[in-house]
Amino acid sequence: MDELQSFGYRFLGPIITSFFDEIEKKKTGNELFFLAREGYHLESLYKYYCGLLGKSYETKYLLCSRVFLFKLCLTDKNLIPLTLGHHFKGSLESLLIRRYGFSGTQINKVKKDLKNSDKLLATEISLPSRQDIAVKAIFDVSRLFINELESKKKLYLKYLDSIGFNSDNKSVVDIGFSGTIQKLLSKITNKKTIGHYMVTTVNAKNSAECTFHGHFSSGQKFGNGYPLLDKSLYLESLLTAPHGQVNDIFGSDDGYRFGYSTKTKAQHEFYLIDQVVEGIRSYMDDTLESGLQLTKEYVPEYFASIVKRPQFIPEGLRNILEVDDHISGFGVLNPIKVFG
């Protein structure tokens, strides 16, 4: 087993396998939708997990992102506040580009067609503290694109219908944390959903629309010392898809196609990530049949013991571990550089 596979075996194998064990205890039905970039490998690994245990399953990889769903929420003024709860500091123009995926062409249209646009676009936005300023500004901008946005929303609902995401109580899976994507999916589809996560924050509160399961922990806060949350960038950078963040949808001869943001280094050298994931499969091979996998109560401490020593991460991985966090205004982050 090479170094990357060995790392996947030792680091992610125990965590992912324990996560799936907990999902099995709480899931209702056999249909799971795996969300966003992290869902790409989680979905294939869950299939592998079920195959080893002889369990039935029906899984789908659901293409989505907060940026893309935030953009679709601009069709409904009542949903705009839901898009503004996450931290951000910068100009309105920067917010439109980073949080909603507005293109240069769209920004130019705002400058051309909206009264006092120069002043408006330069307005400093601080979130979540000054949502009042942001809501009105975002609403005024969204009216310029309402027909286009409505069309994109219809295309996306058509996509969701095509993969079977069209009835209540669908179960979704992601690594965590506030359940934002789940909330947005429930809002735009008017369907109840159940979410399965490694860890959830205090913002993942059960409602009439959404139920949240934090299988390792729930009700956590960033900065309070829970390692799977505070250093979750490691999980996000390793569990990524070969494509960039979903940021648009277009009509095509096949019905629709998706647009993606720029790839990170991890996606440009995705073959390295694939080797790490092979190690996770090997861990499942060696532990599931005998029941020797790590159990959930040991996962947080185990995770912390590895990420506190960056030298445990193979040198070939260290420079490519990147996460696109433009949504918060931070750009692309490397967890090793962030945490040292």
C-alpha positions, 0 to 999 in steps of 0.5 A: 500500500503506497503512502497516500492509501496508507494515510487514507486507511489510517486517517479517514478510514475510521472516521468515514466508516464510523459515520456510516455505522451511525447513519445506518442506525438512524436512517429511515428507508434506503434512499440517501442523497449525498450533497455538494463536493464532499458528497462525491466520494461519500456516495461511492464509499457508502455504496462500497460500505453497504456492499461489504455488509450485504445491505440494500441501498439507493444513493444519488450524488446531488449536485448543489452548493450554497452559492448556487442555492443562494442565487436561486433564493433570490427569486423569493424576497422572503428567502433572501435573509436565509442567504445572509446568516453566514459571516461576510465582510466586504463590499456589496459587489464582492458579496454578489460575486462571492456569495451568489456567483454573479458574473462580470457580465451580470455586475456590468448590467447592475452598473448600467441598469440600477440607479446609483449603482456605483454607490450601492455596489461600494456599500460595505456589508458586514454579516450577519450583523447588518442584514437589514442593509444587505436584504434591501440591496440584494433585493433591488439587484435581484429584480434586474435578473428575476426572469433569468433566475426564475428560469434557472430555478425551474431547470434545477427543480427539473433536475431534482425531479429527475434524480428522485428528489421529489417527495417529503422526508428525503434523507441527505448526507454531508459532513456538516455543519449548520445544514444550510444546503438542506434548509435551502433545498427544503425551501425551494422544493417545499419538501421536508428533509432529514439530514445526516451529518458528522457534526452540526452547529447550534444553527442546525435546529429541527423545524417542521421542514428539516430534521438534523442528525449530528452523528458524532455531535450536535449543537456545537459552536466554532471555536469551542474546541470540538476538533471535528468542527474547528478543524473541519477544513481537513475533511472538506479538502480531502473529501472533494469532487473532481469539479469546482463548486456548482455555480450555475445551471443552463438549458441544453439539448439534454435538458440542463447542464451545470456550470462550475467555479474554478478548480482548486489544486486538489481538483487539478491533482484529483488522482492523489485524492483518489488514492487516499479514498482507496485507502478508506476502502481498504480499511473497510475491507479489513474491519467491517466483517469482523466488527473491528472498526473504530466506534463513534465515541473515539472519533473526535479524539482520534481526528484531533490526534492526527490533525495536530501534527501536520507531519502525519499528512503525506508531503505530496498532499500538503500543498493541494489541500485547498477549500474554496471559501469565497462565500465568506470572503476568505478565498481559497484556504489550505488547512495546513497553512491556516492551522500551522 
